[in-house]
Amino acid sequence: MKTTSLSRREFVMATASGTLASGVAYSTSSSPGVPTPGVSGSISGKPAILGGTPARTEPFPEWPIYKKVDEEMFLDSLREKKWCRLYGTITTGFEKKWAEALGAKHVTGVVNGTNALYAALSALEVGPGDEVIVPPYTFVATVNAVIQQFALPVFVDTDIETQQIDPAKLEGAIGPNTRCILPVHLGGNVANMGEIMKVAGQHSIPVVEDACQAHFAEWNGQKVGAIGDIGCFSFQSSKILPCGEGGAIVTSRDDLYDRIHSFQNNGRDRLTGTREGYQHQGTNLRMTEFQAALLTAQLTRFEEQCIRREQNARLMDSLLKEVSGIEPARMYKSCTRNTYYIYMARYDSHHFAGLTRSGFLRALRREGISCGAGYQPLNKEPFLEKIFNSRPYRRLYSPERMKRYREENVCPATDELSGQGLFFSQRCLLGSEQDVSQIVGAIERIQIHASEIARVT
Ligand SMILES: Cc1ncc(COP(=O)(O)O)c(C=O)c1O
């Protein structure tokens, strides 16, 4: 393949206008700073919100995707008429594949990621009176799983640069009742597992990784979800490995595997079934054979999609280096792979003539680029106070404990981040280099016209 070295400006212009073939190498030459008006010339004219032509008129690649192999595997599972895993073998087959792919000993497929977390905490006997350390900058399911056990979610603030739980604040949150640390690998990026495992080890506290957004992400070459005592995944439709709804629980500890497997199957023993009666408390969280069939098919193209996203994310990083006011989430040095369920960044309105984030997002949407605003601080969610004032919680946690809890429940970095977050969906990275340069070109155009936009939004 012919390799051309282009300046960044040449690259943005060539890709935004579609004249550069995919796969051509690029290099960046200019230094970070205030945008050069010429760069946005790649998408010339006014921003769409001011009456210009949108940067994008085509949608990003659709999601989820199915091909012939998905149809065949799904229909095979239908025709097999063994729709429940108790009668079929597809779920067991997928569990084996997922365990191998992660380098873990055991995987248990379940109905979804929320219930994967529920089963994980149940297996660790997290219960009423216990405390579980969680990040406040995540999807609500992480916290709901803790509440489901009548345990207390103890929030540890966010490292604003990586958007992951702040490892420096972990130790201070541990108390005599801490029963589990539940970090989230947000957006396909990886929480600082080195520090988390160190602190957990020093206090003999188990770690459950919420890897629901981080399939195939790695820490020092090890797949996340297989580092802590238990890892949980979601296969909900938007996820990078989807089957509509689905989840998996990963562990290399035999004792936990037995408990988890039994729990999701109404307390039946994993090996003996009900021959010797029921062995544990349980519920029904069994994955269906349809879910497993789709996942097995989706796996056939999964690695290839991860590589595509990574390449486009690298390009996005490189192009955004020259856009002041958009700060992509940093990765820790030991994060050897980010699989970009979300391309996360922070928006600084000072570099956009005071244009608010919502104004910026509106302008971006008009360019044909949808981008989310990130999460709101879960530690401030009003529903939590309702729960803490409920009868069971009042019985379990003394007024003194809750007074201290409320005093300590402050996460200033998360407050700041929640006003700045930008979440680009993985679909933005699944297409061509041109898609990425159009995103950055549109951002630059908005930046140049930011004061005008601020007046109309
Ligand atoms: C961080 C995190 N945890 C847990 C879940 C719950 O997964 P599910 O939607 O499959 O129940 C999600 C899903 O979005 C998530 O993003």
The ligand as an SDF file (V2000), in Angstrom:
LIG
                    3D

 16 16  0  0  0  0  0  0  0  0999 V2000
  -21.8140    0.4240   33.6140 C   0  0  0  0  0  0  0  0  0  0  0  0
  -23.0290   -0.4410   33.4260 C   0  0  0  0  0  0  0  0  0  0  0  0
  -23.3640   -1.3210   34.3720 N   0  0  0  0  0  0  0  0  0  0  0  0
  -24.4330   -2.1100   34.2550 C   0  0  0  0  0  0  0  0  0  0  0  0
  -25.2550   -2.0420   33.1580 C   0  0  0  0  0  0  0  0  0  0  0  0
  -26.4760   -2.8900   33.0980 C   0  0  0  0  0  0  0  0  0  0  0  0
  -26.5300   -3.7190   32.0060 O   0  0  0  0  0  0  0  0  0  0  0  0
  -27.9410   -4.1570   31.3630 P   0  0  0  0  0  0  0  0  0  0  0  0
  -28.4980   -2.9950   30.6470 O   0  0  0  0  0  0  0  0  0  0  0  0
  -27.5790   -5.2860   30.4630 O   0  0  0  0  0  0  0  0  0  0  0  0
  -28.8050   -4.6000   32.4770 O   0  0  0  0  0  0  0  0  0  0  0  0
  -24.9440   -1.1530   32.1430 C   0  0  0  0  0  0  0  0  0  0  0  0
  -25.7950   -1.0540   30.9450 C   0  0  0  0  0  0  0  0  0  0  0  0
  -25.8540   -0.0490   30.2750 O   0  0  0  0  0  0  0  0  0  0  0  0
  -23.8180   -0.3090   32.2750 C   0  0  0  0  0  0  0  0  0  0  0  0
  -23.5000    0.5880   31.3490 O   0  0  0  0  0  0  0  0  0  0  0  0
  1  2  1  0
  2  3  1  0
  2 15  2  0
  3  4  2  0
  4  5  1  0
  5  6  1  0
  5 12  2  0
  6  7  1  0
  7  8  1  0
  8  9  2  0
  8 10  1  0
  8 11  1  0
 12 13  1  0
 12 15  1  0
 13 14  2  0
 15 16  1  0
M  END
$$$$
